[in-house]
Amino acid sequence: MKLPELEKPDRYKGLYIFDFGDHAGVGFTAEEVAELLESERYRSGKVYKIHRAYPDGRLELRGVSTETFQLESGMVFHSTTLETARSDFKRLVDAAIHASPPCRAKVHLVRYSEERFGVAMIYPAEYEEEISTWFAQREYRTSGPVEGGAGVIEQYYLQAPEILERHQLFGTSEGISRTGDELFVSLRRAVQR
């Protein structure tokens, strides 16, 4: 795969490269990659995330499974009391109001049973690393155990706990994502942003 030279390569950290087979494009957002993979024509494309970018133009890439863009991931913070879970829920929502998470996410305060409660934060799986960094920067802690990952969210949906409260979080973006015709007409460009 031949990549173009980039001006200010550090601007591309966290964005994606889409390998179409006969050419590649640099600088796609996660939302744009998801739309490309949903299309009949580009569903077999290969995707790489720009993990690091160096001043000399070198890029450190990580291959990303196309299935990742179809999954939800998340974290479930467990508690034995409603009061503790409600406090965890409020602190998480307040943290997101103070500093937006890197992507759109939903937060649920839930009851599994009279002795088991939790807070679930659910987001697109392709943002796993960014969400982990966001949590670390917020120094978000709970008193109970936490589980995370796509399998945990799959299990969460299967258990179908009672949702007591919900909140939608709106994330920051590496740039405005293009959709539909606006996205598809630019696919021959080697540098997307």
C-alpha positions as CSV (number, residue, x, y, z in Angstrom):
1,M,0.0,0.0,0.0
2,K,1.5,3.3,-1.1
3,L,0.7,6.3,1.0
4,P,1.0,10.0,0.1
5,E,3.4,12.4,1.9
6,L,1.5,14.3,4.6
7,E,1.9,17.9,5.6
8,K,1.7,18.0,9.4
9,P,1.4,14.3,9.9
10,D,0.5,14.7,13.6
11,R,-3.0,16.0,12.5
12,Y,-3.8,12.5,11.3
13,K,-3.2,10.6,14.6
14,G,-6.4,8.8,15.5
15,L,-7.8,8.9,12.0
16,Y,-7.9,6.0,9.5
17,I,-6.4,4.8,6.3
18,F,-8.8,2.9,4.0
19,D,-7.1,0.5,1.5
20,F,-9.5,0.2,-1.5
21,G,-7.2,-2.4,-3.1
22,D,-6.1,-0.3,-6.1
23,H,-5.4,2.8,-4.0
24,A,-5.6,4.1,-0.4
25,G,-7.0,7.2,1.3
26,V,-5.6,8.8,4.4
27,G,-7.6,10.8,7.0
28,F,-11.0,9.1,7.3
29,T,-13.0,9.4,10.5
30,A,-14.4,6.3,12.2
31,E,-17.9,7.3,11.0
32,E,-16.8,7.6,7.4
33,V,-15.0,4.2,7.6
34,A,-18.2,2.6,9.0
35,E,-20.2,4.0,6.1
36,L,-17.7,2.7,3.6
37,L,-17.8,-0.8,5.1
38,E,-21.6,-0.8,5.1
39,S,-21.6,-0.2,1.3
40,E,-21.7,-3.1,-1.1
41,R,-18.8,-1.8,-3.1
42,Y,-16.3,-1.2,-0.3
43,R,-17.2,-3.8,2.4
44,S,-14.0,-5.8,1.7
45,G,-11.7,-2.8,2.2
46,K,-8.9,-3.0,4.7
47,V,-8.7,-0.4,7.5
48,Y,-5.8,0.9,9.5
49,K,-5.8,3.3,12.4
50,I,-3.0,5.9,12.6
51,H,-1.7,5.2,16.1
52,R,1.3,7.5,16.0
53,A,2.5,10.1,13.5
54,Y,6.1,11.4,13.4
55,P,7.4,14.8,12.2
56,D,9.4,13.1,9.4
57,G,6.1,11.7,7.9
58,R,6.4,8.2,9.2
59,L,3.1,6.7,10.5
60,E,2.6,3.9,13.0
61,L,-0.5,1.9,11.9
62,R,-2.7,-0.7,13.5
63,G,-4.9,-2.9,11.4
64,V,-8.5,-2.7,12.5
65,S,-10.9,-5.6,11.9
66,T,-13.9,-4.6,9.8
67,E,-16.2,-6.3,12.3
68,T,-15.1,-3.7,14.9
69,F,-17.1,-1.0,13.1
70,Q,-20.3,-3.1,13.5
71,L,-19.8,-3.7,17.3
72,E,-20.7,-1.8,20.4
73,S,-18.3,-1.9,23.3
74,G,-18.5,-0.4,26.8
75,M,-18.0,-0.6,30.5
76,V,-20.3,-1.7,33.3
77,F,-19.6,-0.4,36.7
78,H,-21.2,-2.7,39.4
79,S,-22.6,-1.7,42.7
80,T,-24.6,-3.3,45.6
81,T,-26.7,-0.3,46.4
82,L,-28.8,2.1,44.3
83,E,-27.4,5.1,46.1
84,T,-23.8,4.2,45.1
85,A,-24.8,3.4,41.5
86,R,-26.8,6.7,41.3
87,S,-23.7,8.5,42.6
88,D,-21.5,6.7,40.0
89,F,-24.0,7.6,37.2
90,K,-24.1,11.3,38.2
91,R,-20.3,11.6,38.4
92,L,-19.9,10.0,34.9
93,V,-22.5,12.3,33.4
94,D,-20.9,15.3,35.1
95,A,-17.5,14.2,33.8
96,A,-18.8,14.1,30.2
97,I,-20.5,17.5,30.6
98,H,-17.2,18.9,31.8
99,A,-15.1,17.3,29.0
100,S,-16.9,15.5,26.2
101,P,-15.9,11.9,25.5
102,P,-14.2,11.2,22.2
103,C,-17.4,9.7,20.7
104,R,-21.2,9.5,21.1
105,A,-22.1,7.2,24.0
106,K,-25.1,6.2,26.1
107,V,-25.1,5.9,29.9
108,H,-27.6,3.7,31.8
109,L,-28.3,3.5,35.5
110,V,-29.6,-0.1,35.8
111,R,-31.1,-2.5,38.3
112,Y,-30.2,-6.2,37.9
113,S,-31.9,-7.2,41.2
114,E,-32.6,-5.7,44.6
115,E,-29.0,-6.2,45.6
116,R,-27.3,-5.5,42.3
117,F,-27.1,-2.3,40.4
118,G,-24.8,-0.8,37.8
119,V,-23.9,2.0,35.4
120,A,-23.3,1.0,31.8
121,M,-21.5,3.2,29.3
122,I,-22.0,2.0,25.7
123,Y,-20.1,3.3,22.7
124,P,-18.9,2.2,19.2
125,A,-16.1,-0.4,19.6
126,E,-13.7,1.5,17.3
127,Y,-13.3,4.0,20.2
128,E,-12.1,1.6,22.8
129,E,-8.6,3.1,23.2
130,E,-9.8,6.7,23.2
131,I,-12.5,6.0,25.8
132,S,-10.0,4.3,28.0
133,T,-7.7,7.3,27.8
134,W,-10.7,9.6,28.5
135,F,-11.5,7.6,31.7
136,A,-7.9,7.7,32.8
137,Q,-7.7,11.5,32.3
138,R,-10.9,12.0,34.3
139,E,-9.5,9.7,37.0
140,Y,-13.0,8.2,37.2
141,R,-13.2,5.6,40.0
142,T,-16.0,3.6,41.4
143,S,-16.2,1.5,44.6
144,G,-17.3,-1.7,42.9
145,P,-15.9,-3.9,40.2
146,V,-15.9,-2.8,36.5
147,E,-16.0,-5.0,33.4
148,G,-15.4,-3.8,29.9
149,G,-15.4,-4.8,26.2
150,A,-17.7,-5.9,23.5
151,G,-18.5,-9.2,25.1
152,V,-19.6,-7.4,28.3
153,I,-22.0,-5.2,26.4
154,E,-23.4,-8.3,24.6
155,Q,-24.0,-9.9,28.0
156,Y,-25.5,-6.7,29.3
157,Y,-28.1,-6.7,26.5
158,L,-28.8,-10.4,27.1
159,Q,-29.4,-9.8,30.8
160,A,-31.7,-6.9,30.0
161,P,-31.5,-5.1,33.4
162,E,-34.2,-2.5,34.2
163,I,-33.0,0.9,33.1
164,L,-33.7,3.4,35.8
165,E,-32.1,6.5,34.1
166,R,-30.4,7.1,30.8
167,H,-28.3,9.9,29.4
168,Q,-27.0,10.5,25.9
169,L,-23.4,11.8,25.6
170,F,-22.2,13.7,22.6
171,G,-18.6,13.3,21.7
172,T,-15.8,15.4,20.3
173,S,-14.8,14.6,16.7
174,E,-11.5,14.6,14.8
175,G,-13.4,16.5,12.2
176,I,-16.8,16.7,10.6
177,S,-17.7,13.4,9.0
178,R,-19.0,13.3,5.5
179,T,-21.8,11.1,4.5
180,G,-23.5,9.8,1.3
181,D,-22.5,11.5,-1.9
182,E,-20.2,14.0,-0.2
183,L,-18.1,11.0,1.1
184,F,-18.2,8.8,-2.1
185,V,-17.2,11.6,-4.6
186,S,-13.9,12.2,-2.7
187,L,-12.7,8.6,-2.5
188,R,-10.1,8.9,-5.2
189,R,-8.2,11.6,-3.2
190,A,-5.2,10.2,-1.4
191,V,-5.5,12.7,1.4
192,Q,-9.0,13.2,2.8
193,R,-8.4,16.1,5.2
